[in-house]
Amino acid sequence: MRGKTLNCLKSTYDKIFKSEIICDLLRVIGCGVEIKTKVKTDMVPFDPDALKWSKIIICTDADEDGFQIRTLILTMFYRLLPSLIKMGKVYIAETPLYEITAKDDTYYAYDEIDKAEILEKLGNTKYTLQRSKGLGENTPEMMWQTTMNPETRHLVRVDPADEAATMFIFETLLGDDLPARKEFIALHGSEYVRDADI
């Protein structure tokens, strides 16, 4: 994708179906959309049997921009294809946060706990540590090792069980209610400071 996509929660169907990126994603997924609207679109009605994939895996960089893109894509699913989430078809690929190189070996840490465990195992071995590059800069070998190989990749299934809580968060953080968003950030912003890339 070319950067951040449209916020489907705040957009009209007319605007959504004028978005080239959204329409391309929907065509690749292949099973139509779950909406009832008079807006003119070439999208077919939802048909789960037409789904082209056994899994839909959202893969973004492990940084704030990547997390926002991931959230915007999830918003598209919640608004246009909620049944795919209920069917357990939507996953998030965790991408590594750090690359740790020691001699000829490279290790990938997906969070601070992973990083600490790898460094502990390395002991006194000399190593270099760097933030993992964006997905667009990764070699095919690294992408296979960390993200594509079913044997080694880290996938998290998007769980429909908490739909009400998820929709509350989406509406609060991505919707039109600015006072609710300010209140939420004032109450809970400090809980996320350690995740901020500042």
C-alpha positions as CSV (number, residue, x, y, z in Angstrom):
1,M,0.0,0.0,0.0
2,R,1.0,3.6,-0.5
3,G,1.0,4.9,3.0
4,K,-2.0,5.5,5.2
5,T,-5.4,4.6,3.7
6,L,-8.8,6.2,4.2
7,N,-10.5,6.1,7.6
8,C,-13.6,4.0,6.7
9,L,-15.2,4.8,10.0
10,K,-15.4,8.5,9.3
11,S,-16.0,8.4,5.6
12,T,-19.2,8.1,3.6
13,Y,-19.8,5.1,1.4
14,D,-19.5,7.4,-1.6
15,K,-16.0,8.5,-0.5
16,I,-15.0,4.9,0.4
17,F,-15.8,3.5,-3.0
18,K,-13.9,6.4,-4.7
19,S,-10.8,5.3,-2.9
20,E,-8.6,3.4,-5.3
21,I,-6.6,1.7,-2.4
22,I,-9.8,0.5,-0.6
23,C,-11.4,-0.8,-3.9
24,D,-8.1,-2.6,-4.9
25,L,-8.0,-4.3,-1.5
26,L,-11.6,-5.4,-1.7
27,R,-11.1,-6.7,-5.2
28,V,-8.0,-8.7,-4.1
29,I,-10.0,-10.2,-1.1
30,G,-12.6,-11.1,-3.7
31,C,-15.8,-11.7,-1.6
32,G,-17.6,-8.4,-2.1
33,V,-18.8,-6.1,0.7
34,E,-21.4,-6.3,3.4
35,I,-23.3,-3.0,3.0
36,K,-26.7,-1.9,1.9
37,T,-26.4,1.4,0.2
38,K,-27.7,3.2,-2.9
39,V,-24.2,4.5,-3.6
40,K,-23.1,3.4,-7.1
41,T,-20.2,0.9,-6.9
42,D,-19.0,-2.1,-8.9
43,M,-18.5,-4.1,-5.7
44,V,-20.6,-7.2,-5.5
45,P,-22.7,-8.2,-2.4
46,F,-20.8,-10.2,0.2
47,D,-20.4,-13.9,-0.6
48,P,-18.1,-15.8,1.8
49,D,-17.7,-18.6,-0.8
50,A,-16.0,-16.1,-3.2
51,L,-13.2,-15.4,-0.7
52,K,-9.9,-16.0,-2.5
53,W,-7.8,-16.7,0.6
54,S,-7.8,-19.0,3.7
55,K,-6.2,-16.2,5.7
56,I,-6.0,-12.4,5.3
57,I,-2.9,-11.2,7.0
58,I,-2.3,-7.6,7.7
59,C,1.4,-6.9,7.7
60,T,2.7,-3.4,8.6
61,D,5.9,-1.9,10.0
62,A,6.5,-2.2,13.8
63,D,6.3,1.5,14.4
64,E,3.6,4.2,15.0
65,D,2.9,4.7,11.3
66,G,2.6,0.9,10.8
67,F,0.2,0.6,13.8
68,Q,-2.0,3.4,12.4
69,I,-2.1,1.8,8.9
70,R,-3.0,-1.5,10.6
71,T,-5.8,0.2,12.6
72,L,-7.1,1.9,9.4
73,I,-7.2,-1.5,7.6
74,L,-8.9,-3.1,10.5
75,T,-11.5,-0.3,10.5
76,M,-12.2,-1.2,6.9
77,F,-12.9,-4.8,7.8
78,Y,-15.1,-3.8,10.8
79,R,-17.1,-1.5,8.5
80,L,-17.2,-3.4,5.2
81,L,-16.4,-7.1,5.9
82,P,-17.2,-7.8,9.6
83,S,-18.1,-11.4,8.8
84,L,-14.5,-12.2,7.9
85,I,-13.5,-11.3,11.4
86,K,-16.3,-13.4,12.8
87,M,-15.2,-16.3,10.6
88,G,-11.6,-16.0,12.0
89,K,-10.1,-15.1,8.6
90,V,-8.3,-11.9,9.6
91,Y,-4.8,-12.0,11.1
92,I,-2.1,-9.5,12.1
93,A,1.5,-10.5,11.3
94,E,3.8,-9.3,14.0
95,T,7.0,-7.9,12.5
96,P,10.3,-7.7,14.4
97,L,11.2,-4.6,16.4
98,Y,14.9,-5.3,16.6
99,E,17.7,-7.1,14.7
100,I,20.5,-8.5,16.8
101,T,23.6,-9.6,14.9
102,A,26.3,-11.8,16.6
103,K,29.1,-13.2,14.4
104,D,27.3,-14.7,11.4
105,D,23.9,-15.1,13.1
106,T,21.0,-12.6,13.1
107,Y,18.2,-12.8,15.7
108,Y,14.9,-11.0,15.5
109,A,13.2,-9.6,18.6
110,Y,9.5,-8.9,18.4
111,D,9.3,-6.9,21.7
112,E,11.4,-5.9,24.6
113,I,11.0,-9.3,26.3
114,D,12.3,-11.1,23.2
115,K,15.2,-8.6,23.0
116,A,16.2,-9.2,26.7
117,E,16.0,-13.1,26.3
118,I,18.2,-13.0,23.1
119,L,20.8,-10.7,24.8
120,E,20.8,-13.0,27.9
121,K,21.4,-16.0,25.7
122,L,24.2,-14.2,23.9
123,G,25.9,-13.5,27.2
124,N,29.3,-11.9,26.6
125,T,29.2,-12.5,22.9
126,K,29.8,-9.3,20.9
127,Y,26.7,-8.2,19.1
128,T,25.1,-5.2,17.2
129,L,21.6,-4.1,18.0
130,Q,19.4,-2.0,15.7
131,R,15.8,-1.2,15.2
132,S,14.4,-3.3,12.4
133,K,14.0,-1.6,9.1
134,G,10.7,-1.0,7.5
135,L,9.2,-3.9,5.5
136,G,10.0,-2.2,2.2
137,E,13.7,-2.3,3.0
138,N,13.8,-5.9,4.1
139,T,15.5,-8.5,1.9
140,P,13.4,-11.4,0.6
141,E,15.3,-13.8,2.9
142,M,14.5,-11.7,6.0
143,M,10.8,-11.4,5.0
144,W,10.7,-15.2,4.6
145,Q,12.3,-15.8,8.0
146,T,10.3,-13.3,10.0
147,T,7.0,-12.7,8.3
148,M,6.2,-15.2,5.5
149,N,7.3,-18.6,6.6
150,P,4.3,-20.4,8.2
151,E,6.8,-22.3,10.5
152,T,8.4,-19.2,12.0
153,R,6.1,-16.2,11.5
154,H,4.1,-14.7,14.4
155,L,0.4,-14.3,13.6
156,V,-2.3,-13.0,15.9
157,R,-5.9,-13.7,14.9
158,V,-8.3,-10.7,15.1
159,D,-10.8,-12.0,17.6
160,P,-14.5,-11.0,17.3
161,A,-15.2,-11.8,20.9
162,D,-14.5,-8.2,22.0
163,E,-16.5,-6.5,19.2
164,A,-18.3,-4.0,21.4
165,A,-15.1,-2.9,23.1
166,T,-13.2,-2.7,19.8
167,M,-16.0,-0.6,18.2
168,F,-15.9,1.7,21.3
169,I,-12.2,2.3,20.8
170,F,-12.5,2.7,17.0
171,E,-15.4,5.2,17.5
172,T,-13.6,7.1,20.2
173,L,-10.1,7.3,18.6
174,L,-11.1,7.4,14.9
175,G,-14.7,8.8,14.9
176,D,-16.1,12.3,14.9
177,D,-16.5,12.8,18.7
178,L,-13.5,15.0,19.5
179,P,-14.4,15.7,23.1
180,A,-14.7,11.9,23.8
181,R,-11.2,11.4,22.1
182,K,-9.6,14.2,24.2
183,E,-11.2,12.7,27.4
184,F,-9.9,9.2,26.5
185,I,-6.4,10.4,25.8
186,A,-6.4,12.5,29.1
187,L,-7.5,9.4,31.1
188,H,-5.4,6.7,29.4
189,G,-2.6,8.4,27.4
190,S,0.0,7.7,30.1
191,E,-0.6,4.0,29.7
192,Y,0.8,4.1,26.2
193,V,3.8,6.4,26.7
194,R,6.3,3.5,26.8
195,D,5.1,2.4,23.3
196,A,5.5,5.9,21.8
197,D,8.3,6.2,19.3
198,I,9.7,9.5,20.7
